[in-house]
Amino acid sequence: MTPDPLSKLDISEFRPAWWLPNGHSQTLWRKVAGTSSVSHRRQRVELSDRDFIDLDWCEEVDVENSEDIVLVVHGLCGCSESSYVQALQSLLATHAVASVAMNLRGCSGEVNRKARTYHSGVSDDLGEIIAILHDQHKTKNLIVVAYSLGANVLLKWLGEAGNQSMVEKAIAVSTPFILQLCSQSLQSGFSRLYGRYFTRRLVSDLQNKIKHFERVRDEEQLQTLLALGNSDRISNVWEFDERVTAPLHGFSGAEDYYGQCSSIGFLSSIETRTLLIQSSDDPMIPPAALPTAAQLSPAIEYELLDKGGHVGFVNAQTNPWLEHRILRFVQSD
């Protein structure tokens, strides 16, 4: 593996904007500030279990004229319209790099067909999409960039795939490597605000899905969701994972789900060249949830910044640091 010669330079260049001095401000600004947007062309992919996933291609780049295809995977309660996805696709477009954003199940604006949905360990869904893109674009280099929950999914899949990943390079940003610790962090201090936001969104999506299956009279899927019980009183992410995510996807409980799906256990098996970007002041990922050097495979480059928040890394310069760091890794030899 050839190390990226820009790695140390890029870390030294990052300076958080003076008005965003800590992890919370970095995290929130990324959410509310907005960004450049791109036009999308949607591709619906039919999955092996008869559900579907929607991919949104950046229309500004002709795939045939690009050597690389960058697959972008969003985080919890995100989608292809999320600001960090749009910001990356916009920058890639200015450099004539083709990109496609993957909407995880139920995140594309249309309720998916199955009761099951997305979660932090859906590496089978990601693997199916990667295989389809690889088959459809055999002459292209496939690169995957994923954020937060999506980053955990990506690293889990890379570890499972080993040297059969079909991916040229991968970048994971703000990964919750140990899911149980990250879930617990969302129940304390200021971070409870993020936990409440995610919980409201997850419960709302579940209740909307139940109403959808009632309207279309899909009794099989409806009864699967109703069997989970009343979700009105779910108050945090751990409770949602204990009562919904785990039983819906074959885990015995939240701890079992967290244990089987945390990417920390897959890092040593990764053989694809991979860049990890994290910050020490991430309000959703406590220091105890970060990997040690001994847990990383030789294929991994790990950049742990002092500042940056969760999917933040907002600097004061015109060129956004995070997107340019990703671009440089995409274009590096």
Residue, then its C-alpha position, 0 to 999 in steps of 0.5 A: m500500500t502506498p501512503d497518501p503523501l498529502s495526509k499529514l499536510d491535510i491535517s495541518e491545514f485544517r483550522p476550524a472556522w473561528w465561529l465554530p470552535n467546538g464539536h457541537s457548533q461544527t456538527l450543527w452548522r453542517k446541518v443548517a448552513g446548506t450547500s451547493s446542490v446537484s441535479h440527480r438522475r434516479q436509478r431504481v435497483e431491484l434487490s434479491d428480496r424483491d425490495f428496492i433501493d434508489l440510487d441518485w446519480c449526479e447529472e452534471v458528469d457523464v459516467e462514460n467520461s469518468e475513470d472513477i465512480v464514487l458511491v456515496v452513502h449517507g448516515l442515520c436519518g439522511c438521504s441523497e439530499s443531505s448537505y454533506v452528500q450534496a457538497l461532495q457530489s458538487l465538488l466531484a462534479t467540478h472535477a469531472v468525477a462521476s458520483v452516485a448517492m445510495n439511499l438506504r432502504g426507506c430513505s429515498g422519499e418512498v416507503n420500501r416494500k418490506a417491513r425491514t429497513y436500514h440499520s448500522g449493519v446492513s452490509d448485505d444491502l451495500g454489498e448488493i449495490i456494489a456488485i450491481l454497480h461493478d457489473q454495470h460499469k466494469t471498466k470504472n474504478l469504484i470508490v465508496v465514501a460513507y458517513s456516520l451510520g453509512a461509514n459503519v456499514l461500509l467498514k463492516w462490509l469491507g471487513e467481510a469482503g476481504n480481498q474480494s471487495m470490488v472496491e478500489k478505495a474507500i473513505a469513512v467519515s465520523t464512524p461510530f465504531i462501537l455502536q453501544l458506546c455511541s448509543q449511550s453517548l446520545q443519552s447524556g449531556f448536550s448530545r441528548l438533543y441529537g438523540r431526541y432528534f434521531t428518535r423522533r425521526l425513527v419513530s415517525d418513519l416507523q409509524n408512517k410505514i405502518k400507515h402505508f401498509e394499512r393503506v396498501r393492505d399489505e397484511e404480512q408486512l403490517q403484522t410484522l411491524l404491529a408485532l413490535g408493539n406501541s412505539d409512542r413511548i420510545s424515548n431514546v435510540w437505545e430503546f428504539d434499537e431494543r424494541v424495533t431494530a433488533p427484533l425486526h432484523g433478527f437480533s435478540g436485543a440492542e446489545d446483540y445488534y450492537g455487538q454483531c454490527s459494530s465496525i470495530g470488529f471488522l477493521s483488522s480484516i480490511e484489505t481495501r485501501t481505506l481512509l478514516i477521518q474522525s475528530s476527537d471532539d465528535p459529540m456523538i462518538p466518545p473517545a472510548a469508541l475510537p480504534t487503536a492502532a493495533q485494531l487497524s489493518p495495514a490497508i487503513e490510513y487513520e486521520l484523527l483530528d482534534k476538531g471537526g465535530h460529527v461530519g463537520f470539519v468546517n473551515a474558514q477558507t473558501n474550499p471546504w476542507l472535508e470535501h477536498r480531503i476526500l477528493r485528494f484521496v479519490q485522485s491519489d495513486 
